[in-house]
Amino acid sequence: MNADVQTQPPPAATPAWLMLRTLVVIAVISGLLVVVAYQTTLPLIADKQRILTERLVFQVLPGAATKRDFVVTAERHLEPASAGVVGDPVYAAYDAAGRLVGLAITGTGAGYAGPVRVMFAYDPGCRCITGSKVLKSNETPGFGDKLDTDPAFLENFKALDASLNAEGTALANAIVTVKHGTKTDPWQIDAITGATVSSRAMGRAANQAAQRAIPAIQRELATLSQPN
């Protein structure tokens, strides 16, 4: 071995505390970036949701030009929607002259492939549901989409009875889905042949929405009918 060749000493190891400090700094910076991104995009997401909701309300309530947002609380009180108020949404829609066109209410029913969430139009004049729009569904394509497209099925929601009992506390008759071709009462929904489970989900959603919202709507109808 050549005595003139000197062995290089191994590089000094980085102290563990220094590595830990670096990781902590990176984690803090990453967390701050996530918070900043969330705070920046939150108003954009909220505004997009507001526009989408307004479009859906106007779709199920033709003739509507403006809307007011309310919430049915757990105590079944109808209150203006605001921060901290929790409950089921109710949208009161008005025409260009400020007259009440109707109200949009939402409900959910268990379907074949998961929950089916639906928006319904409610006319306090006839005390009936006059329209529907599926908001969320994982039902089988070709069957589940008929909930929004089948003309015969949609006829169920042109004047679906949602009148209240004498006390005004619940529906006089629960909304139910019946086997196709057996509908005999105005609160029944005639199912789609081959899509009975999905049809029943619509019935459950309609009944849930009506039972929760309509008693509160009728109690506050005078206030709701005031010009916007």
C-alpha positions, 0 to 999 in steps of 0.5 A: 500500500502506498503510504502517500495515499491518505484515507479521506475521513467520512463526512460528518453525519447530519444531527437528528435534531437538524433534520427534525427541524427541517421537517417541521418547517416544511410541514408548517409551510405546507399546512399554511399553504393548504389553509391559504388555498382553502380560504381563497377557494371557499368563496368561489365554491360557495358562489358556484353552489349558490348559482347552481342551487338558484338554477335548480330552484328556477328549473322546478319552479318555472316563472321564478325570478328571485328566491329567498332561502330558509331553513326548517330547524329540528324544532320544525320552525322555519327561519331565514337561512344564516350562519349557524342555523342548521336544518333542511333547506327551503327555497321560496321563489318569486316572480318578477312582480314579487309574487310567491310562485312556490317553494322548493324543498328537498328530501332523500330516499334509499335507492338501489345503489345508495341515497337518492336526493331530490328537489321538489316544487311545492305549491301552497295553493293546491297543497301539492307537489308540482315538480321534481329534479334529482340532485344526486343518484347512483342508480343503474344507468338506463333505469335511475335516469328515468326518474328525471326523464320518463314522461309517465313517471313525471306525471306523478309530480304534476299534482301530487297531494301533500295536504296536511292533517287537521292539526297541520302537523303532518301530511294527511296521507303519507306519500307512497310509491305503488306498483305500476298501474295500481295508483288509485289516490292522488298521494300515490306515485305510480312506479316505473316498470323495471325500476321499482326500487328507484321509484320507491326512493323517489316516494320516500324522498317526497314524503320525507321532504313534505313531512318535514317542510310543509307544516312549517311552510303553511304556518308561515305562509303569510310571511312567505307570501309577502313581496320580496 
